[in-house]
Amino acid sequence: MQAPGVWTWGQENKIYACMMVFFFSNMIENQMMSTGAFEITLNDVPVWSKLESGHLPSMQQLVQILENEMKMNVHMDTLSPHRS
């Protein structure tokens, strides 16, 4: 089976291929961030929404949010009766 032409071109022009991947990934990232949609979920429960808060969380806020959610999940697991 013959390799696709894009793959062959990328192997022959590694610098250009890397630059293209870099620029395309930045373009996709910018497009996604410009929509304003940035949400974090933990166990299918939303814990942060940029649309609701109006800003991205700082690293310290993010760590605190995740720690609180994980503590709450552990606490809820100990309260719920286990079924056999």
Backbone as a chain_set.jsonl record, in Angstrom:
{"seq": "MQAPGVWTWGQENKIYACMMVFFFSNMIENQMMSTGAFEITLNDVPVWSKLESGHLPSMQQLVQILENEMKMNVHMDTLSPHRS", "coords": {"N": [[0.848, -1.181, 0.0], [0.575, 2.168, -0.856], [1.912, 5.175, 0.557], [0.01, 8.07, 1.558], [-0.029, 11.097, -0.425], [0.299, 13.488, 1.015], [1.617, 12.648, 3.318], [4.036, 11.725, 2.263], [5.004, 14.126, 1.192], [5.295, 15.557, 3.618], [7.321, 14.08, 4.848], [9.437, 14.592, 3.143], [9.706, 17.332, 3.34], [10.263, 18.38, 6.054], [10.625, 20.627, 7.754], [8.879, 22.593, 6.691], [6.505, 21.163, 6.961], [6.305, 20.915, 9.764], [6.052, 23.628, 10.419], [3.608, 24.194, 9.188], [1.859, 22.521, 10.654], [2.139, 23.718, 13.164], [1.112, 26.344, 12.684], [-1.504, 25.762, 11.807], [-2.515, 24.484, 14.104], [-2.418, 26.596, 15.941], [-4.234, 28.313, 14.695], [-6.608, 26.853, 14.929], [-6.785, 26.712, 17.726], [-7.057, 29.46, 18.382], [-9.484, 29.992, 17.132], [-11.222, 28.384, 18.625], [-10.953, 29.495, 21.182], [-11.876, 32.058, 20.731], [-14.597, 31.837, 20.601], [-15.441, 31.867, 23.155], [-16.181, 29.739, 24.617], [-15.256, 27.787, 27.138], [-15.011, 25.213, 29.147], [-14.865, 23.246, 32.103], [-15.148, 19.98, 33.183], [-15.783, 17.505, 35.676], [-16.077, 14.208, 36.224], [-18.363, 14.221, 34.591], [-19.696, 16.432, 35.597], [-20.202, 19.828, 35.447], [-17.684, 22.095, 36.408], [-16.497, 24.508, 35.929], [-17.171, 27.338, 33.971], [-16.43, 29.427, 31.39], [-18.172, 31.0, 30.027], [-20.173, 31.526, 31.915], [-18.724, 32.659, 34.075], [-17.177, 34.631, 32.913], [-14.452, 34.834, 32.647], [-11.229, 33.166, 32.311], [-10.091, 30.587, 34.519], [-7.526, 31.108, 36.979], [-4.415, 29.352, 37.515], [-4.2, 28.701, 40.217], [-6.882, 29.003, 41.087], [-8.047, 26.999, 39.544], [-6.826, 24.65, 40.532], [-7.78, 24.744, 43.172], [-10.563, 24.551, 42.762], [-10.769, 21.981, 41.595], [-9.698, 20.412, 43.691], [-11.626, 20.889, 45.709], [-13.931, 19.808, 44.486], [-13.162, 17.132, 44.225], [-12.84, 16.413, 46.921], [-15.476, 16.742, 47.757], [-16.721, 14.782, 46.236], [-15.564, 12.452, 47.319], [-16.535, 12.648, 49.912], [-19.293, 12.442, 49.438], [-19.379, 9.853, 48.455], [-18.805, 8.363, 50.724], [-21.054, 8.831, 52.212], [-23.177, 7.772, 50.775], [-25.132, 4.819, 50.612], [-23.733, 1.628, 50.057], [-24.467, -0.672, 47.539], [-25.075, -4.152, 47.469]], "CA": [[0.0, 0.0, 0.0], [1.37, 3.377, -1.012], [1.631, 6.226, 1.53], [-0.666, 9.234, 0.963], [0.866, 12.141, -0.922], [0.579, 14.463, 2.079], [2.618, 12.036, 4.194], [5.304, 11.737, 1.527], [5.455, 15.519, 1.17], [5.735, 15.903, 4.968], [8.602, 13.426, 5.099], [10.45, 15.241, 2.313], [9.779, 18.756, 3.718], [9.941, 18.322, 7.487], [10.543, 21.968, 8.357], [7.623, 23.192, 6.245], [5.398, 20.403, 7.554], [6.215, 21.326, 11.178], [5.52, 24.99, 10.462], [2.187, 24.125, 8.852], [1.144, 21.954, 11.804], [2.158, 24.743, 14.202], [0.184, 27.426, 12.352], [-2.867, 25.238, 11.8], [-2.962, 24.252, 15.48], [-2.682, 27.917, 16.524], [-5.454, 28.83, 14.102], [-7.72, 26.126, 15.552], [-6.856, 27.158, 19.126], [-7.613, 30.814, 18.409], [-10.901, 29.915, 16.774], [-11.965, 27.812, 19.742], [-10.943, 30.429, 22.307], [-12.633, 33.266, 20.397], [-16.022, 31.602, 20.82], [-15.723, 32.096, 24.561], [-16.592, 28.488, 25.26], [-14.203, 27.065, 27.833], [-15.661, 24.607, 30.297], [-14.163, 22.14, 32.742], [-16.053, 19.053, 33.858], [-15.175, 16.437, 36.453], [-17.086, 13.144, 36.335], [-19.546, 14.707, 33.869], [-20.315, 17.538, 36.327], [-19.484, 21.069, 35.119], [-17.111, 22.774, 37.564], [-16.11, 25.865, 35.54], [-17.633, 27.775, 32.663], [-16.01, 30.787, 31.069], [-19.364, 31.744, 29.612], [-20.881, 31.979, 33.118], [-17.88, 33.485, 34.935], [-16.661, 35.767, 32.164], [-12.991, 34.792, 32.534], [-10.591, 31.865, 32.497], [-9.581, 30.463, 35.886], [-6.071, 31.07, 37.154], [-3.986, 28.01, 37.884], [-4.543, 28.511, 41.633], [-8.327, 28.781, 41.147], [-8.331, 25.699, 38.952], [-6.423, 23.618, 41.488], [-8.711, 24.811, 44.308], [-11.857, 24.031, 42.308], [-10.661, 20.532, 41.435], [-9.551, 19.824, 45.032], [-12.925, 20.942, 46.38], [-14.829, 18.848, 43.847], [-12.737, 15.765, 44.554], [-13.177, 16.201, 48.33], [-16.914, 16.601, 47.856], [-17.058, 13.474, 45.679], [-15.173, 11.44, 48.298], [-17.471, 12.783, 51.019], [-20.579, 11.899, 48.991], [-19.239, 8.405, 48.316], [-18.856, 7.752, 52.055], [-22.413, 8.971, 52.736], [-24.15, 6.964, 50.031], [-25.074, 3.393, 50.961], [-23.223, 0.758, 48.989], [-25.368, -1.779, 47.243], [-24.386, -5.422, 47.274]], "C": [[0.892, 1.241, 0.0], [0.938, 4.432, 0.006], [0.91, 7.383, 0.837], [0.346, 10.308, 0.568], [1.243, 13.169, 0.135], [1.671, 13.933, 3.001], [3.995, 12.073, 3.535], [5.871, 13.147, 1.486], [5.994, 15.934, 2.54], [7.079, 15.288, 5.313], [9.727, 14.101, 4.326], [10.685, 16.698, 2.724], [9.432, 18.909, 5.194], [9.784, 19.697, 8.124], [9.222, 22.638, 7.97], [6.421, 22.479, 6.866], [5.212, 20.791, 9.019], [5.631, 22.727, 11.298], [4.028, 24.996, 10.153], [1.37, 23.59, 10.008], [1.041, 22.993, 12.916], [1.117, 25.826, 13.913], [-1.265, 26.95, 12.321], [-3.381, 25.005, 13.223], [-3.234, 25.577, 16.188], [-3.975, 28.513, 15.984], [-6.675, 28.162, 14.74], [-7.902, 26.565, 17.0], [-7.486, 28.541, 19.228], [-9.096, 30.814, 18.085], [-11.731, 29.391, 17.939], [-12.03, 28.78, 20.915], [-11.775, 31.672, 21.997], [-14.131, 33.074, 20.58], [-16.41, 31.858, 22.268], [-16.111, 30.842, 25.315], [-15.362, 27.783, 25.832], [-14.835, 26.516, 29.098], [-14.833, 23.439, 30.805], [-15.207, 21.28, 33.435], [-15.241, 17.999, 34.581], [-16.263, 15.412, 36.719], [-18.426, 13.595, 35.75], [-20.315, 15.792, 34.616], [-19.542, 18.805, 35.989], [-18.987, 21.756, 36.389], [-16.631, 24.184, 37.229], [-16.645, 26.157, 34.157], [-17.192, 29.209, 32.444], [-17.204, 31.631, 30.657], [-20.121, 32.291, 30.82], [-20.047, 32.947, 33.944], [-17.337, 34.715, 34.23], [-15.152, 35.788, 32.035], [-12.482, 33.368, 32.693], [-10.087, 31.77, 33.934], [-8.061, 30.542, 35.904], [-5.696, 29.653, 37.561], [-4.351, 27.712, 39.337], [-6.046, 28.255, 41.802], [-8.678, 27.394, 40.634], [-7.979, 24.566, 39.903], [-7.395, 23.575, 42.663], [-10.073, 24.226, 43.939], [-11.816, 22.512, 42.221], [-10.501, 19.826, 42.783], [-10.885, 19.79, 45.761], [-13.893, 19.92, 45.804], [-14.454, 17.415, 44.21], [-13.033, 15.442, 46.019], [-14.672, 15.962, 48.488], [-17.354, 15.237, 47.311], [-16.699, 12.352, 46.644], [-16.145, 11.451, 49.464], [-18.832, 12.187, 50.649], [-20.523, 10.38, 48.864], [-19.321, 7.723, 49.682], [-20.256, 7.833, 52.637], [-23.408, 8.055, 52.039], [-24.014, 5.496, 50.42], [-24.598, 2.58, 49.77], [-24.171, -0.414, 48.797], [-24.565, -3.015, 46.988], [-25.005, -6.192, 46.129]], "O": [[1.845, 1.334, 0.773], [-0.251, 4.574, 0.291], [1.162, 7.654, -0.337], [1.426, 10.412, 1.149], [2.37, 13.664, 0.153], [2.552, 14.685, 3.419], [4.992, 12.41, 4.173], [7.063, 13.352, 1.713], [7.033, 16.589, 2.622], [7.89, 15.91, 5.999], [10.855, 14.171, 4.813], [11.764, 17.238, 2.476], [8.412, 19.508, 5.535], [8.894, 19.899, 8.95], [8.529, 23.186, 8.826], [5.441, 23.118, 7.249], [4.081, 20.976, 9.469], [4.809, 22.987, 12.177], [3.267, 25.724, 10.789], [0.309, 24.129, 10.321], [-0.011, 23.138, 13.539], [0.332, 26.186, 14.79], [-2.16, 27.669, 12.766], [-4.541, 25.291, 13.519], [-4.188, 25.673, 16.961], [-4.727, 29.147, 16.725], [-7.659, 28.832, 15.053], [-9.027, 26.769, 17.455], [-8.354, 28.766, 20.07], [-9.872, 31.55, 18.693], [-12.82, 29.899, 18.207], [-13.064, 28.874, 21.577], [-12.325, 32.282, 22.913], [-14.865, 34.055, 20.702], [-17.589, 32.045, 22.57], [-16.345, 30.886, 26.523], [-14.536, 27.253, 25.09], [-15.158, 27.27, 30.015], [-14.183, 22.735, 30.031], [-16.047, 21.785, 34.181], [-14.143, 17.642, 34.151], [-17.263, 15.718, 37.37], [-19.482, 13.376, 36.343], [-21.477, 16.047, 34.298], [-18.334, 18.859, 36.221], [-19.752, 21.975, 37.328], [-16.381, 24.98, 38.134], [-16.577, 25.309, 33.268], [-17.539, 30.101, 33.219], [-17.241, 32.835, 30.911], [-20.654, 33.399, 30.764], [-20.568, 33.936, 34.46], [-17.066, 35.731, 34.87], [-14.61, 36.675, 31.375], [-13.204, 32.48, 33.147], [-9.693, 32.784, 34.51], [-7.393, 30.102, 34.969], [-6.561, 28.85, 37.909], [-4.766, 26.597, 39.656], [-6.44, 27.383, 42.577], [-9.507, 26.699, 41.22], [-8.756, 23.624, 40.061], [-7.792, 22.496, 43.103], [-10.665, 23.487, 44.725], [-12.717, 21.833, 42.713], [-11.092, 18.769, 43.003], [-11.238, 18.777, 46.365], [-14.597, 19.241, 46.551], [-15.324, 16.585, 44.47], [-13.435, 14.321, 46.333], [-15.092, 15.093, 49.253], [-18.257, 14.61, 47.865], [-17.458, 11.392, 46.774], [-16.54, 10.394, 49.955], [-19.451, 11.502, 51.464], [-21.51, 9.696, 49.135], [-19.854, 6.617, 49.786], [-20.625, 7.004, 53.469], [-24.378, 7.611, 52.652], [-22.9, 4.987, 50.543], [-25.004, 2.812, 48.631], [-24.612, -1.053, 49.753], [-23.501, -2.962, 46.37], [-24.556, -7.294, 45.812]]}, "num_chains": 1, "name": "protein.A"}
